[in-house]
Amino acid sequence: MNTTLYIFASVMLISLASFVGVFGISLREDRLRKALFFLIPLAVGALLGDAFLHLYPQALEKAESSVAVSLILLAGFVSFFVLEKYLRWHHGHAEEIANAPARAETKHLGPLVLVSDGIHNFIDGIIIGASYLVGIEVGIATTLAVILHEIPQEIGDFGVLIYAGYKKNTALFYNFLSALTAVLGAGFVLMFGSLSEGFAESAVPFAAGVFIYIASSDLIPELHKNRERKNLFYEILGITLGVLAMYFLLFLE
């Protein structure tokens, strides 16, 4: 199985994760919260584990300058901060629409979520493609990390589309189309990566910065919302399991 097949198999798997929303929405609220309670710390561990055990070390190994690698990592972190800030500004406007009395106006919320999700998935496709260009093991680890953080996001997106007035089948279809932008991102890497030998070397530390941002800025604050002390053990356990999963993938090399 060559690298191209690995890449497209992985991004198709990411795209199929969009269907998890229908299962999430069908669960009772208490069961859904329990599932997310397990998935979020697991995703934190997987993202940080992939960034620090796979992506960053691989980038250092191939780079001539460790400072350059660190700067690219920071660029990934800051770039995703700016992107999310932009999307949040528009989401803030969408939330005002969603709270309006006229139900028809909430239809604007659906396209907004689909576009923002499409952008995220396109970036995921680029990250996965670039990771496989570095090594199969790095690509598999990155795919697993992306899947774990995509599942809670897809459940939320599907719920928003239903709220915006989409029927379940329509919401699933549009959510899947939005997820397919990951395939475009992977295709972009294969096309552009062949033109520049340094593309993967730059994209990999950039991806590490993105993963560190997502884990620290998006997911860990969700864990802080739960202030019950008894949950701390399970949160640490979930993070540890995510990191260990990334660690054991090192032995695929």
TAPEHU-V623917 format. One record per pair of residues at least 12 apart in sequence whose C-alpha atoms are under 10 Angstrom apart, sorted by the first residue. I is the first residue (numbers start at 1). GAP is how many residues later the second one is. If there is no record, write none. Layout:
I&GAP ; I&GAP
This chain:
2&134 ; 3&126 ; 3&129 ; 3&130 ; 3&131 ; 3&132 ; 3&133 ; 3&136 ; 3&187 ; 4&125 ; 4&128 ; 4&129 ; 4&182 ; 4&183 ; 4&186 ; 6&122 ; 6&123 ; 6&126 ; 6&130 ; 6&133 ; 6&134 ; 7&118 ; 7&119 ; 7&121 ; 7&122 ; 7&123 ; 7&124 ; 7&125 ; 7&126 ; 7&129 ; 7&132 ; 7&133 ; 7&136 ; 7&176 ; 7&179 ; 7&180 ; 7&182 ; 7&183 ; 8&117 ; 8&120 ; 8&121 ; 8&174 ; 8&175 ; 8&176 ; 8&178 ; 8&179 ; 9&174 ; 10&115 ; 10&118 ; 10&119 ; 10&122 ; 10&129 ; 10&130 ; 10&132 ; 10&133 ; 10&134 ; 10&136 ; 10&137 ; 10&172 ; 10&173 ; 10&176 ; 11&110 ; 11&111 ; 11&113 ; 11&114 ; 11&115 ; 11&117 ; 11&118 ; 11&132 ; 11&135 ; 11&136 ; 11&168 ; 11&169 ; 11&170 ; 11&171 ; 11&172 ; 11&173 ; 11&174 ; 11&175 ; 11&176 ; 12&113 ; 12&167 ; 12&168 ; 12&169 ; 12&170 ; 12&171 ; 13&130 ; 13&131 ; 13&134 ; 13&166 ; 13&167 ; 13&169 ; 14&107 ; 14&110 ; 14&111 ; 14&114 ; 14&129 ; 14&130 ; 14&132 ; 14&133 ; 14&134 ; 14&136 ; 14&137 ; 14&162 ; 14&165 ; 14&166 ; 14&168 ; 14&169 ; 15&106 ; 15&110 ; 15&132 ; 15&135 ; 15&160 ; 15&161 ; 15&162 ; 15&163 ; 15&164 ; 15&165 ; 15&166 ; 15&167 ; 15&168 ; 16&131 ; 16&159 ; 16&160 ; 16&163 ; 16&164 ; 17&130 ; 17&131 ; 17&133 ; 17&134 ; 17&136 ; 17&137 ; 17&138 ; 17&158 ; 17&159 ; 17&162 ; 18&129 ; 18&132 ; 18&133 ; 18&135 ; 18&136 ; 18&137 ; 18&139 ; 18&140 ; 18&154 ; 18&155 ; 18&156 ; 18&157 ; 18&158 ; 18&159 ; 18&160 ; 18&161 ; 18&162 ; 19&132 ; 19&135 ; 19&136 ; 19&139 ; 19&152 ; 19&153 ; 19&154 ; 19&156 ; 19&157 ; 19&160 ; 20&130 ; 20&131 ; 20&132 ; 20&133 ; 20&134 ; 20&135 ; 20&138 ; 20&152 ; 21&130 ; 21&131 ; 21&132 ; 21&133 ; 21&134 ; 21&135 ; 21&136 ; 21&137 ; 21&138 ; 21&147 ; 21&150 ; 21&151 ; 21&154 ; 22&132 ; 22&133 ; 22&136 ; 22&137 ; 22&146 ; 22&147 ; 22&149 ; 22&150 ; 23&132 ; 23&135 ; 24&12 ; 24&127 ; 24&128 ; 24&130 ; 24&131 ; 24&132 ; 24&134 ; 24&135 ; 25&130 ; 25&131 ; 25&133 ; 25&134 ; 25&137 ; 25&143 ; 32&120 ; 32&123 ; 35&117 ; 36&115 ; 36&116 ; 36&119 ; 37&115 ; 37&185 ; 37&186 ; 37&189 ; 37&194 ; 37&197 ; 37&198 ; 37&201 ; 38&196 ; 38&197 ; 38&199 ; 38&200 ; 38&201 ; 39&109 ; 39&110 ; 39&112 ; 39&113 ; 39&196 ; 39&199 ; 39&200 ; 39&203 ; 40&108 ; 40&109 ; 40&111 ; 40&112 ; 40&175 ; 40&178 ; 40&179 ; 40&180 ; 40&182 ; 40&183 ; 40&195 ; 40&198 ; 40&199 ; 40&202 ; 41&107 ; 41&108 ; 41&174 ; 41&178 ; 41&179 ; 41&181 ; 41&182 ; 41&193 ; 41&194 ; 41&195 ; 41&196 ; 41&197 ; 41&198 ; 41&199 ; 41&200 ; 41&201 ; 42&103 ; 42&106 ; 42&107 ; 42&192 ; 42&193 ; 42&194 ; 42&195 ; 42&196 ; 42&197 ; 42&198 ; 42&199 ; 42&200 ; 42&201 ; 42&203 ; 43&101 ; 43&102 ; 43&103 ; 43&104 ; 43&105 ; 43&106 ; 43&107 ; 43&108 ; 43&109 ; 43&171 ; 43&172 ; 43&176 ; 43&177 ; 43&195 ; 43&196 ; 43&198 ; 43&199 ; 43&200 ; 44&101 ; 44&104 ; 44&105 ; 44&167 ; 44&168 ; 44&170 ; 44&171 ; 44&172 ; 44&174 ; 44&175 ; 44&176 ; 44&179 ; 44&191 ; 44&194 ; 44&195 ; 44&196 ; 44&197 ; 44&198 ; 44&199 ; 45&100 ; 45&103 ; 45&170 ; 45&190 ; 45&191 ; 45&192 ; 45&193 ; 45&194 ; 45&195 ; 45&196 ; 45&197 ; 45&198 ; 45&199 ; 45&200 ; 45&201 ; 46&95 ; 46&96 ; 46&98 ; 46&99 ; 46&100 ; 46&101 ; 46&102 ; 46&103 ; 46&165 ; 46&169 ; 46&192 ; 46&193 ; 46&194 ; 46&195 ; 46&196 ; 46&197 ; 46&198 ; 46&199 ; 46&200 ; 46&201 ; 47&94 ; 47&95 ; 47&97 ; 47&98 ; 47&99 ; 47&101 ; 47&102 ; 47&161 ; 47&163 ; 47&164 ; 47&165 ; 47&166 ; 47&167 ; 47&168 ; 47&169 ; 47&192 ; 47&195 ; 47&196 ; 47&199 ; 48&97 ; 48&160 ; 48&161 ; 48&163 ; 48&164 ; 48&165 ; 48&166 ; 48&167 ; 48&168 ; 48&191 ; 48&194 ; 48&195 ; 48&198 ; 49&92 ; 49&93 ; 49&96 ; 49&159 ; 49&162 ; 49&163 ; 49&190 ; 49&191 ; 49&192 ; 49&193 ; 49&194 ; 49&195 ; 49&196 ; 49&197 ; 49&198 ; 50&88 ; 50&89 ; 50&90 ; 50&91 ; 50&92 ; 50&93 ; 50&94 ; 50&95 ; 50&96 ; 50&157 ; 50&158 ; 50&161 ; 50&162 ; 50&192 ; 50&193 ; 50&195 ; 50&196 ; 50&197 ; 50&199 ; 50&200 ; 51&22 ; 51&87 ; 51&90 ; 51&91 ; 51&94 ; 51&153 ; 51&154 ; 51&155 ; 51&156 ; 51&157 ; 51&158 ; 51&159 ; 51&160 ; 51&161 ; 51&195 ; 52&153 ; 52&156 ; 52&157 ; 52&159 ; 52&160 ; 52&191 ; 52&194 ; 52&195 ; 53&85 ; 53&88 ; 53&155 ; 53&190 ; 53&193 ; 53&194 ; 53&196 ; 53&197 ; 54&77 ; 54&81 ; 54&83 ; 54&84 ; 54&85 ; 54&87 ; 54&88 ; 54&150 ; 54&151 ; 54&154 ; 54&192 ; 54&193 ; 54&195 ; 54&196 ; 55&18 ; 55&76 ; 55&79 ; 55&83 ; 55&84 ; 55&86 ; 55&87 ; 55&146 ; 55&148 ; 55&149 ; 55&150 ; 55&151 ; 55&152 ; 55&153 ; 55&154 ; 55&156 ; 56&13 ; 56&14 ; 56&17 ; 56&148 ; 56&149 ; 56&150 ; 56&151 ; 56&152 ; 56&153 ; 57&12 ; 57&147 ; 57&148 ; 57&151 ; 58&73 ; 58&76 ; 58&77 ; 58&80 ; 58&143 ; 58&146 ; 58&147 ; 59&14 ; 59&75 ; 59&141 ; 59&142 ; 59&143 ; 59&144 ; 59&145 ; 59&146 ; 59&147 ; 59&149 ; 60&141 ; 60&144 ; 60&145 ; 61&140 ; 62&72 ; 62&136 ; 62&139 ; 63&135 ; 63&138 ; 63&139 ; 68&134 ; 68&137 ; 69&132 ; 69&133 ; 69&135 ; 69&136 ; 69&137 ; 70&135 ; 70&136 ; 70&138 ; 70&139 ; 71&134 ; 71&135 ; 71&138 ; 72&129 ; 72&130 ; 72&131 ; 72&132 ; 72&133 ; 72&134 ; 72&135 ; 72&136 ; 72&137 ; 73&129 ; 73&130 ; 73&131 ; 73&132 ; 73&133 ; 73&134 ; 73&135 ; 73&136 ; 73&137 ; 73&138 ; 73&139 ; 74&131 ; 74&132 ; 74&133 ; 74&134 ; 74&135 ; 74&136 ; 74&138 ; 74&139 ; 75&130 ; 75&131 ; 75&132 ; 75&134 ; 75&135 ; 76&127 ; 76&128 ; 76&129 ; 76&130 ; 76&131 ; 76&132 ; 76&133 ; 76&134 ; 76&135 ; 76&136 ; 76&137 ; 77&128 ; 77&129 ; 77&130 ; 77&131 ; 77&132 ; 77&133 ; 77&134 ; 77&135 ; 77&136 ; 77&137 ; 77&140 ; 78&128 ; 78&131 ; 78&132 ; 78&135 ; 79&127 ; 79&130 ; 79&131 ; 79&134 ; 80&40 ; 80&43 ; 80&126 ; 80&127 ; 80&129 ; 80&130 ; 80&131 ; 80&133 ; 80&134 ; 81&129 ; 81&132 ; 81&133 ; 81&136 ; 83&33 ; 83&36 ; 83&37 ; 84&32 ; 84&36 ; 84&130 ; 84&134 ; 86&30 ; 87&25 ; 87&26 ; 87&28 ; 87&29 ; 87&30 ; 87&32 ; 88&28 ; 90&19 ; 90&22 ; 90&23 ; 90&26 ; 91&18 ; 91&21 ; 91&22 ; 91&25 ; 93&15 ; 93&16 ; 94&12 ; 94&13 ; 94&14 ; 94&15 ; 94&16 ; 94&18 ; 94&19 ; 95&13 ; 95&14 ; 96&13 ; 97&12 ; 98&62 ; 98&65 ; 98&66 ; 103&60 ; 103&61 ; 103&62 ; 104&60 ; 104&61 ; 105&59 ; 105&60 ; 106&54 ; 106&55 ; 106&57 ; 106&58 ; 106&59 ; 107&54 ; 107&55 ; 107&56 ; 107&57 ; 107&58 ; 107&59 ; 108&56 ; 109&51 ; 109&52 ; 109&54 ; 109&55 ; 109&56 ; 110&47 ; 110&48 ; 110&50 ; 110&51 ; 110&52 ; 110&53 ; 110&54 ; 110&55 ; 110&56 ; 110&61 ; 110&64 ; 110&65 ; 111&50 ; 111&53 ; 111&63 ; 112&49 ; 113&43 ; 113&44 ; 113&45 ; 113&47 ; 113&48 ; 113&62 ; 113&65 ; 114&43 ; 114&44 ; 114&46 ; 114&47 ; 114&57 ; 114&60 ; 114&61 ; 114&62 ; 114&63 ; 114&64 ; 114&65 ; 115&60 ; 115&63 ; 116&62 ; 117&36 ; 117&37 ; 117&40 ; 117&58 ; 117&61 ; 117&62 ; 117&64 ; 118&57 ; 118&58 ; 118&59 ; 118&60 ; 118&61 ; 118&62 ; 118&63 ; 118&64 ; 119&59 ; 119&60 ; 119&62 ; 119&63 ; 119&66 ; 120&30 ; 120&58 ; 120&59 ; 120&61 ; 120&62 ; 120&65 ; 121&25 ; 121&29 ; 121&57 ; 121&58 ; 121&59 ; 121&60 ; 121&61 ; 121&62 ; 121&63 ; 121&64 ; 122&56 ; 122&57 ; 122&58 ; 122&59 ; 122&60 ; 122&61 ; 122&62 ; 122&63 ; 122&64 ; 122&65 ; 122&66 ; 123&58 ; 123&59 ; 123&61 ; 123&62 ; 123&63 ; 123&84 ; 123&87 ; 124&18 ; 124&19 ; 124&22 ; 124&23 ; 124&26 ; 124&55 ; 124&57 ; 124&58 ; 124&59 ; 124&61 ; 124&62 ; 124&83 ; 124&86 ; 125&18 ; 125&21 ; 125&54 ; 125&55 ; 125&56 ; 125&57 ; 125&58 ; 125&59 ; 125&60 ; 125&61 ; 125&62 ; 125&63 ; 125&64 ; 126&55 ; 126&56 ; 126&57 ; 126&58 ; 126&59 ; 126&60 ; 126&61 ; 126&62 ; 126&63 ; 126&64 ; 126&74 ; 126&77 ; 126&78 ; 126&81 ; 127&12 ; 127&15 ; 127&16 ; 127&19 ; 127&55 ; 127&58 ; 127&59 ; 127&62 ; 127&73 ; 127&76 ; 127&77 ; 127&78 ; 127&79 ; 127&80 ; 127&81 ; 127&83 ; 127&84 ; 128&12 ; 128&13 ; 128&14 ; 128&15 ; 128&16 ; 128&17 ; 128&18 ; 128&54 ; 128&55 ; 128&57 ; 128&58 ; 128&61 ; 128&75 ; 128&76 ; 128&79 ; 129&13 ; 129&14 ; 129&53 ; 129&54 ; 129&56 ; 129&57 ; 129&58 ; 129&59 ; 129&60 ; 129&61 ; 129&64 ; 129&71 ; 129&74 ; 129&75 ; 130&12 ; 130&55 ; 130&56 ; 130&58 ; 130&59 ; 130&60 ; 130&63 ; 130&69 ; 130&70 ; 130&71 ; 130&72 ; 130&73 ; 130&74 ; 130&77 ; 131&12 ; 131&58 ; 131&69 ; 131&70 ; 131&72 ; 131&73 ; 131&74 ; 131&76 ; 132&54 ; 132&68 ; 132&72 ; 133&56 ; 133&57 ; 133&60 ; 133&61 ; 133&66 ; 133&67 ; 133&68 ; 133&71 ; 134&66 ; 134&67 ; 134&69 ; 134&70 ; 135&118 ; 136&116 ; 136&117 ; 137&109 ; 137&112 ; 137&113 ; 137&114 ; 137&115 ; 137&116 ; 138&66 ; 138&108 ; 138&111 ; 138&112 ; 138&114 ; 138&115 ; 140&106 ; 140&109 ; 140&112 ; 141&104 ; 141&105 ; 141&106 ; 141&107 ; 141&108 ; 141&109 ; 141&111 ; 142&65 ; 142&66 ; 142&69 ; 142&104 ; 144&98 ; 144&101 ; 144&102 ; 145&66 ; 145&97 ; 145&98 ; 145&100 ; 145&101 ; 146&65 ; 148&94 ; 149&62 ; 149&65 ; 149&66 ; 149&70 ; 150&29 ; 152&67 ; 154&21 ; 154&22 ; 154&25 ; 157&14 ; 157&18 ; 158&13 ; 158&14 ; 158&16 ; 158&17 ; 159&12 ; 161&13 ; 161&14 ; 189&14 ; 220&15 ; 223&12
